[in-house]
Amino acid sequence: MKPNKLFSTLLLSVGIFLVATVAANAQLWKKITKKAEDVVEKKLEKKTEEETGKAMDTILGNDDGGTRPNVTTGGGASSGSNGGNDGTEVVTVTNETSVEMYKKSDWTPGETLIIFDDFSDDPVGDFPQLWNTKGSGELVTLSDNPKVKWLKLYNDTWYEPDLPKDLPKDFTVEFDVRTFNINNDNTSQTAGFWVYFGDGKKPLQIGRRYVSSYFSPYQSWVKEQYLKSIDYEGAGELAAGKTNKDIREAFKEGMHIAISVKGKRYRMYVNGEKFFDAPRAVNDSENFGSILFDTYGLGDDQSVLITNLRVAEGLPEPRKKLFKTGSYSTTAITFDYNSDQLKPEAYGVLKQIAEAITSESEKNILIVGHTDSDGSDSYNQDLSERRAASVKKALVDDFGVSAARLTTKGKGETEPVTSNDTAMNKAKNRRTEFIIQ
C-alpha cells in the first residue's frame, strides 16, 4: 500500500474511533445523568410523602406524641366524619361522636346469638379454646384497660372461630379491633387486616366462594379500604369496592366493625358509619360456613388485636314482639364491662325500640335489667338497676320518649335464661327486657 493511502486510512480509522468514543461517552453520560435524576426524584418523592404524612398526622391529630399501652401476656385493650384538608373523611373515635353516628345509622344488630366470645373463659397467655389457627396467637390485656382480654393476631396467619352451624341467610358479625405498636415510622405499606366469610368446606381456608373486607393500619398516609366478593363456581367476581375514609386513628385506638348480610346484600360499618353497601355481593344459593381473620405485612413486634366477637341471626322486631306478646327482650343493648355505660353500637336497637314505644303513646313500659352471675348478688342487683336506668335515660334524652311512660327495675342475676357456664351463655343472660304495663 502506498504511504499516502496508508496515512489516509489510518487517519480515517482514528477519526471513526474518536467519534465512536465521544458518542459512547455521551450516551454513558446521558444514562448516568438520567440515573442521578431518577435517584434525586425518588428521594424527593419519599421526602415529600414523609413530610406530607407528618403534616397530615399533625393536622388530623394522629401524631405519635402519646404513650401506647403496654401488653400483658401469660408471662407477666359511630364515629362522626370530619373533613381532612385533602377532602378525606376522618373516622373519629370519641364515644360522643360514635353515639351520634349510630343514632342516624341504619345499622341493626342481629337478634339471636350464634357466637359470643369476649375470651372470659380463657386465661391470659393461652390461645382461646373455641378458635383455630394455622400459626400462633395468644390472649393479652392492655395497660389502658386490663379487664378486657384481646386475641393477639400475628403476621401472615389465619384465625377462625368455631361455628356451631353454617351461617344463616341473614346474619350480623360484630367485633372490636385495634392495633399494637403500629406507628408512623415502623409500619409497612403492605400491612393489612382482612375479615372473610368463606364456604367452610375446609378449616382455615376461604374456599371457592367468599366475601371479604380489608382494612389498612398504615399510618403515614390514608390507604383505601376494600370490599371483594368472589364465587369461583359461579359468576366469578360478584362485587368489588373501595373507600378512602381515614381510619388510621380509629384503628390505633380501637374501632367497632359491624357487618350485615341479608340475602344477597352485604353492608360493612366502622363505628356506625357505613363503608360498603353492595346489594348483589352474595350468591345466596349456599350459606357461608366460616368466619376468618387474616393479617399480613406486620413486623415481629406488631399485632392486630380483636375481642367481643358477636355473631347473631335475624333482625330485631321490637314493635311486633312488644305489642303482640306484651314483652320484648334483647341482648343487643350492650354496656362497657362492669359498667352502666351504654356502648355506642347499642343505639341501633335503641332507636328501633324508641320508635316502637312512641308508636303506641297510650302504653307505659317497664324496663328491666338482667346480669350474668359474675360478682356478688348485691353488686349485680345494683348493676342491673343502673343499666335499666341508663336505657331509660337514652330513650328519653336521645330519642324523645316521654319519661313519664317509662319505669325501671333491676333483677340482677336472679332470672337467668340459661346457665352461666360459658361466655356465650353469660351474654344471653345479660339482657334488657321491656314489658307493657
C-alpha positions as CSV (number, residue, x, y, z in Angstrom):
1,M,0.0,0.0,0.0
2,K,1.3,3.5,-0.9
3,P,2.3,5.7,2.1
4,N,-0.2,8.4,1.4
5,K,-3.1,5.9,1.1
6,L,-1.9,4.2,4.3
7,F,-1.8,7.5,6.1
8,S,-5.3,8.4,4.9
9,T,-6.7,5.1,6.0
10,L,-5.0,5.4,9.4
11,L,-6.4,8.9,9.8
12,L,-9.9,7.8,8.9
13,S,-9.7,5.0,11.4
14,V,-8.6,7.3,14.2
15,G,-11.4,9.7,13.3
16,I,-14.0,7.0,13.4
17,F,-12.7,5.7,16.8
18,L,-12.8,9.3,18.2
19,V,-16.3,9.9,17.0
20,A,-17.5,6.5,18.4
21,T,-15.7,7.2,21.7
22,V,-17.4,10.6,22.0
23,A,-20.8,9.1,21.1
24,A,-20.3,6.3,23.6
25,N,-19.2,8.7,26.3
26,A,-22.2,11.0,25.5
27,Q,-24.5,8.0,25.8
28,L,-22.9,6.9,29.0
29,W,-23.1,10.4,30.4
30,K,-26.8,10.6,29.4
31,K,-27.5,7.3,31.3
32,I,-25.6,8.5,34.3
33,T,-27.4,11.8,34.3
34,K,-30.8,10.1,33.9
35,K,-30.0,7.7,36.7
36,A,-29.0,10.5,39.0
37,E,-32.2,12.4,38.1
38,D,-34.2,9.3,39.0
39,V,-32.5,8.9,42.3
40,V,-33.0,12.5,43.2
41,E,-36.6,12.4,42.1
42,K,-37.3,9.3,44.2
43,K,-35.6,10.8,47.2
44,L,-37.7,14.0,46.7
45,E,-40.9,11.9,46.4
46,K,-40.1,9.9,49.5
47,K,-39.2,13.1,51.4
48,T,-42.4,14.8,50.2
49,E,-44.5,11.8,51.2
50,E,-42.9,11.7,54.6
51,E,-43.4,15.4,55.2
52,T,-46.9,15.3,53.9
53,G,-47.7,12.3,56.1
54,K,-46.2,14.1,59.1
55,A,-48.2,17.3,58.3
56,M,-51.4,15.4,57.8
57,D,-50.9,13.4,61.0
58,T,-50.4,16.7,62.9
59,I,-53.5,18.2,61.3
60,L,-55.6,15.1,62.0
61,G,-54.3,14.6,65.5
62,N,-52.6,11.3,64.6
63,D,-49.0,12.3,65.5
64,D,-47.3,9.8,67.8
65,G,-47.0,12.0,70.8
66,G,-49.0,9.8,73.1
67,T,-47.9,6.8,75.1
68,R,-49.0,3.4,73.7
69,P,-50.4,0.9,76.2
70,N,-48.3,-2.0,77.4
71,V,-49.3,-5.6,76.6
72,T,-49.6,-8.1,79.4
73,T,-49.4,-11.8,78.4
74,G,-49.4,-15.0,80.3
75,G,-45.8,-14.2,81.4
76,G,-46.4,-11.1,83.1
77,A,-57.4,-3.2,75.5
78,S,-70.1,5.8,65.0
79,S,-67.9,7.8,64.6
80,G,-68.5,11.1,63.1
81,S,-66.7,12.2,60.0
82,N,-64.7,15.3,59.8
83,G,-63.3,16.6,56.5
84,G,-59.5,16.5,56.2
85,N,-57.6,19.1,54.3
86,D,-57.5,16.8,51.3
87,G,-61.2,16.1,51.4
88,T,-60.7,12.7,53.0
89,E,-63.3,11.7,55.7
90,V,-61.7,11.1,59.1
91,V,-63.3,8.4,61.2
92,T,-63.1,9.7,64.7
93,V,-63.0,7.7,67.9
94,T,-64.7,9.6,70.7
95,N,-67.7,8.0,72.4
96,E,-69.9,11.0,71.8
97,T,-69.4,11.2,68.1
98,S,-69.9,7.4,67.8
99,V,-73.2,7.6,69.6
100,E,-74.3,10.4,67.2
101,M,-73.3,8.3,64.2
102,Y,-75.2,5.2,65.5
103,K,-78.3,7.3,66.2
104,K,-78.6,8.2,62.5
105,S,-77.1,4.9,61.1
106,D,-79.2,2.1,59.6
107,W,-77.1,-0.5,61.4
108,T,-79.1,-3.0,63.4
109,P,-77.5,-5.9,65.2
110,G,-78.8,-9.5,64.8
111,E,-81.3,-10.7,67.4
112,T,-80.5,-14.4,68.3
113,L,-76.9,-15.1,69.3
114,I,-74.9,-17.7,67.4
115,I,-71.5,-16.9,68.9
116,F,-70.3,-14.5,71.6
117,D,-66.7,-14.6,72.8
118,D,-65.0,-12.0,75.0
119,F,-62.5,-14.7,76.0
120,S,-63.6,-14.6,79.6
121,D,-63.4,-18.4,79.7
122,D,-59.7,-18.5,78.7
123,P,-56.6,-17.5,80.7
124,V,-54.3,-14.7,79.5
125,G,-51.4,-16.2,77.6
126,D,-53.4,-19.1,76.1
127,F,-54.9,-19.5,72.7
128,P,-58.7,-19.4,73.0
129,Q,-60.3,-22.9,73.1
130,L,-63.1,-22.1,70.7
131,W,-60.8,-20.9,67.9
132,N,-58.5,-22.4,65.3
133,T,-55.3,-21.1,63.7
134,K,-52.5,-22.2,61.3
135,G,-49.9,-20.3,63.3
136,S,-49.9,-18.8,66.7
137,G,-51.8,-16.4,68.8
138,E,-52.4,-15.6,72.5
139,L,-54.8,-13.7,74.8
140,V,-53.4,-10.4,76.2
141,T,-54.5,-7.5,78.2
142,L,-53.6,-3.8,77.8
143,S,-52.5,-1.4,80.4
144,D,-55.2,1.1,79.5
145,N,-58.0,-1.4,80.2
146,P,-56.6,-4.5,81.9
147,K,-60.0,-6.1,82.4
148,V,-60.5,-6.6,78.7
149,K,-58.9,-9.6,77.0
150,W,-57.8,-9.4,73.4
151,L,-56.8,-12.1,70.9
152,K,-53.4,-11.1,69.6
153,L,-53.2,-11.9,65.8
154,Y,-49.7,-12.5,64.4
155,N,-48.4,-11.7,61.0
156,D,-49.5,-13.7,57.9
157,T,-51.7,-16.0,60.0
158,W,-55.3,-17.2,59.7
159,Y,-57.7,-17.3,62.6
160,E,-61.2,-18.9,62.7
161,P,-63.8,-19.1,65.5
162,D,-65.8,-22.3,65.8
163,L,-69.3,-22.1,64.4
164,P,-72.0,-24.4,65.7
165,K,-73.6,-24.4,62.3
166,D,-73.5,-22.8,58.9
167,L,-74.3,-19.1,58.9
168,P,-78.0,-18.3,58.0
169,K,-79.1,-16.2,55.1
170,D,-79.4,-13.2,57.3
171,F,-76.8,-12.6,60.0
172,T,-74.6,-10.0,61.6
173,V,-71.0,-10.1,62.8
174,E,-69.5,-7.5,65.2
175,F,-66.2,-7.2,67.0
176,D,-63.8,-4.7,68.4
177,V,-60.3,-4.3,66.8
178,R,-57.2,-2.3,67.4
179,T,-53.5,-2.4,66.7
180,F,-50.5,-2.6,68.9
181,N,-47.2,-0.9,68.1
182,I,-48.4,0.5,64.7
183,N,-46.8,3.9,64.3
184,N,-45.9,6.3,61.5
185,D,-42.2,5.2,61.2
186,N,-42.4,1.4,61.7
187,T,-45.2,0.1,59.5
188,S,-45.1,-1.4,56.0
189,Q,-47.4,-0.1,53.3
190,T,-48.4,-3.8,52.7
191,A,-49.8,-4.2,56.2
192,G,-53.4,-5.3,56.2
193,F,-56.2,-7.0,58.2
194,W,-58.9,-9.0,56.4
195,V,-62.3,-10.3,57.5
196,Y,-63.7,-13.2,55.4
197,F,-66.9,-15.2,55.1
198,G,-65.9,-18.5,53.5
199,D,-67.6,-21.6,52.3
200,G,-66.5,-23.6,55.4
201,K,-65.6,-26.7,53.3
202,K,-62.1,-26.9,54.9
203,P,-60.7,-25.4,58.2
204,L,-58.8,-22.2,57.9
205,Q,-59.5,-21.8,54.1
206,I,-61.8,-19.4,52.5
207,G,-62.7,-21.9,49.7
208,R,-64.3,-21.3,46.3
209,R,-66.7,-18.6,47.4
210,Y,-66.1,-15.8,49.8
211,V,-66.7,-12.1,50.6
212,S,-64.1,-10.0,52.4
213,S,-63.4,-6.6,53.8
214,Y,-59.8,-5.2,54.0
215,F,-58.5,-2.6,56.5
216,S,-55.2,-0.9,56.3
217,P,-53.4,0.1,59.5
218,Y,-50.8,2.1,57.6
219,Q,-50.2,5.4,59.3
220,S,-48.1,7.7,57.1
221,W,-51.0,8.4,54.7
222,V,-54.5,7.3,54.1
223,K,-54.8,4.0,52.3
224,E,-58.0,2.7,50.8
225,Q,-60.2,0.0,52.4
226,Y,-61.5,-2.7,50.1
227,L,-64.5,-5.0,49.6
228,K,-64.4,-8.1,47.4
229,S,-66.8,-10.9,46.7
230,I,-65.7,-14.0,44.7
231,D,-67.6,-17.0,43.5
232,Y,-65.3,-19.3,41.5
233,E,-68.0,-21.8,41.0
234,G,-70.4,-19.3,39.6
235,A,-70.2,-15.8,38.3
236,G,-66.6,-15.1,39.4
237,E,-66.3,-11.6,40.9
238,L,-69.6,-10.5,42.3
239,A,-68.6,-7.3,43.9
240,A,-65.6,-5.0,44.4
241,G,-65.4,-1.7,46.0
242,K,-63.1,0.7,47.8
243,T,-63.2,3.8,50.1
244,N,-60.5,6.1,51.2
245,K,-62.0,7.1,54.6
246,D,-59.3,7.8,57.1
247,I,-59.4,5.0,59.8
248,R,-55.8,5.5,61.0
249,E,-56.5,6.9,64.4
250,A,-59.6,4.7,64.9
251,F,-57.6,1.6,64.1
252,K,-54.9,2.6,66.6
253,E,-57.2,3.5,69.4
254,G,-59.9,0.8,68.8
255,M,-62.9,0.6,66.4
256,H,-66.0,-1.4,66.2
257,I,-66.5,-3.4,63.0
258,A,-70.1,-4.4,62.1
259,I,-71.1,-6.5,59.1
260,S,-74.6,-7.3,58.0
261,V,-75.5,-10.0,55.4
262,K,-79.2,-10.1,54.4
263,G,-79.7,-12.4,51.4
264,K,-77.5,-11.1,48.6
265,R,-76.8,-7.8,50.4
266,Y,-73.5,-7.1,52.2
267,R,-73.0,-4.0,54.4
268,M,-70.0,-3.1,56.5
269,Y,-69.7,-0.3,59.1
270,V,-66.9,1.2,61.2
271,N,-68.1,2.8,64.4
272,G,-71.6,3.0,63.0
273,E,-70.5,4.7,59.7
274,K,-71.4,2.7,56.6
275,F,-68.3,2.0,54.4
276,F,-69.8,-0.5,52.0
277,D,-73.3,-1.4,50.8
278,A,-73.3,-3.9,48.0
279,P,-76.8,-5.1,47.1
280,R,-75.6,-8.1,45.0
281,A,-72.4,-9.1,46.7
282,V,-73.5,-12.6,47.9
283,N,-74.5,-15.7,46.0
284,D,-77.2,-16.8,48.4
285,S,-77.7,-20.2,46.8
286,E,-75.5,-21.6,49.6
287,N,-74.9,-20.4,53.1
288,F,-71.4,-19.3,54.3
289,G,-69.8,-21.8,56.6
290,S,-66.9,-19.9,58.2
291,I,-65.6,-16.6,59.5
292,L,-61.9,-16.0,59.1
293,F,-59.5,-13.2,60.1
294,D,-56.1,-12.7,58.4
295,T,-53.2,-10.4,58.7
296,Y,-50.2,-9.5,56.5
297,G,-47.2,-7.1,56.4
298,L,-46.9,-6.7,60.2
299,G,-43.5,-6.6,62.0
300,D,-42.4,-9.1,64.6
301,D,-43.3,-6.6,67.4
302,Q,-46.6,-5.6,65.8
303,S,-50.1,-7.1,66.0
304,V,-53.8,-6.7,65.4
305,L,-56.0,-7.3,68.5
306,I,-59.7,-8.4,68.4
307,T,-62.3,-9.0,71.1
308,N,-66.0,-9.1,71.8
309,L,-66.9,-11.2,68.8
310,R,-70.7,-11.3,68.4
311,V,-72.4,-13.3,65.7
312,A,-76.2,-13.3,65.5
313,E,-79.1,-14.1,63.2
314,G,-82.4,-12.5,62.4
315,L,-83.3,-8.9,62.9
316,P,-84.9,-7.3,66.0
317,E,-88.6,-6.7,65.8
318,P,-89.3,-4.8,69.0
319,R,-92.6,-3.3,67.9
320,K,-94.1,-6.6,66.7
321,K,-92.9,-8.6,69.7
322,L,-93.6,-6.0,72.3
323,F,-97.2,-5.3,71.4
324,K,-98.1,-8.8,70.3
325,T,-96.7,-10.7,73.3
326,G,-96.6,-7.9,75.9
327,S,-92.8,-8.0,76.3
328,Y,-89.6,-7.8,74.3
329,S,-86.1,-9.0,75.5
330,T,-82.8,-8.3,73.8
331,T,-79.1,-8.9,74.2
332,A,-78.2,-6.3,71.7
333,I,-78.2,-3.5,74.2
334,T,-74.6,-3.8,75.4
335,F,-72.6,-2.0,78.0
336,D,-69.0,-1.4,78.9
337,Y,-67.5,-4.1,81.1
338,N,-68.9,-4.0,84.7
339,S,-70.5,-0.6,83.9
340,D,-73.8,1.1,83.2
341,Q,-72.2,3.0,80.3
342,L,-74.0,2.1,77.0
343,K,-71.8,1.1,74.2
344,P,-72.4,3.2,71.1
345,E,-73.4,0.2,69.0
346,A,-76.4,-0.3,71.4
347,Y,-78.0,2.8,69.9
348,G,-79.0,0.9,66.7
349,V,-81.6,-1.2,68.5
350,L,-82.4,1.5,71.0
351,K,-83.6,3.6,68.1
352,Q,-86.0,0.9,66.9
353,I,-87.3,0.4,70.5
354,A,-87.9,4.1,70.8
355,E,-89.9,4.1,67.5
356,A,-91.9,1.2,68.8
357,I,-92.7,2.9,72.1
358,T,-93.7,6.2,70.6
359,S,-96.0,4.5,68.1
360,E,-98.2,3.3,71.0
361,S,-98.4,6.5,73.0
362,E,-101.1,5.3,75.4
363,K,-99.0,2.4,76.8
364,N,-96.4,2.6,79.6
365,I,-93.3,0.4,79.6
366,L,-91.3,-1.2,82.4
367,I,-87.6,-1.6,81.6
368,V,-85.9,-4.5,83.4
369,G,-82.1,-5.1,83.6
370,H,-80.6,-8.5,83.9
371,T,-77.0,-9.6,84.5
372,D,-74.9,-12.7,84.5
373,S,-73.7,-14.3,87.7
374,D,-70.2,-12.9,87.8
375,G,-69.8,-10.9,91.0
376,S,-71.8,-10.8,94.2
377,D,-75.6,-10.8,94.3
378,S,-75.7,-7.3,95.7
379,Y,-73.3,-6.0,93.1
380,N,-75.3,-7.5,90.2
381,Q,-78.5,-6.2,91.6
382,D,-77.2,-2.7,91.7
383,L,-75.6,-3.0,88.3
384,S,-78.9,-4.2,86.7
385,E,-80.8,-1.3,88.3
386,R,-78.2,1.2,86.9
387,R,-78.2,-0.3,83.5
388,A,-82.0,-0.2,83.3
389,A,-81.8,3.5,84.3
390,S,-79.2,4.1,81.6
391,V,-81.5,2.6,79.0
392,K,-84.4,4.9,80.1
393,K,-82.1,7.9,80.0
394,A,-81.1,7.2,76.5
395,L,-84.6,6.7,75.3
396,V,-85.7,10.0,76.9
397,D,-82.7,12.2,76.2
398,D,-81.6,10.8,72.8
399,F,-84.9,9.7,71.2
400,G,-87.6,11.9,72.8
401,V,-89.6,9.2,74.6
402,S,-91.7,10.6,77.5
403,A,-90.0,9.9,80.8
404,A,-93.4,9.6,82.5
405,R,-94.2,6.5,80.4
406,L,-91.0,4.6,81.5
407,T,-90.2,2.9,84.8
408,T,-87.2,0.8,85.6
409,K,-86.3,-2.2,87.7
410,G,-83.3,-4.4,88.2
411,K,-83.3,-8.2,88.8
412,G,-79.6,-8.8,88.9
413,E,-78.7,-12.5,88.3
414,T,-82.0,-13.9,89.7
415,E,-83.7,-14.8,86.4
416,P,-81.2,-16.3,84.0
417,V,-82.4,-17.7,80.7
418,T,-79.6,-20.3,80.7
419,S,-76.7,-21.4,82.8
420,N,-73.7,-19.0,83.4
421,D,-71.1,-21.6,82.5
422,T,-69.7,-20.0,79.2
423,A,-69.1,-16.6,77.8
424,M,-71.9,-17.3,75.3
425,N,-74.4,-18.2,77.9
426,K,-73.4,-15.2,80.1
427,A,-74.1,-12.9,77.1
428,K,-77.6,-14.4,76.8
429,N,-78.3,-13.7,80.4
430,R,-77.0,-10.1,80.1
431,R,-80.2,-8.7,78.6
432,T,-82.7,-5.9,78.8
433,E,-86.4,-6.6,78.9
434,F,-89.3,-4.3,78.0
435,I,-92.7,-5.1,79.5
436,I,-96.1,-3.3,78.8
437,Q,-97.7,-2.1,82.0
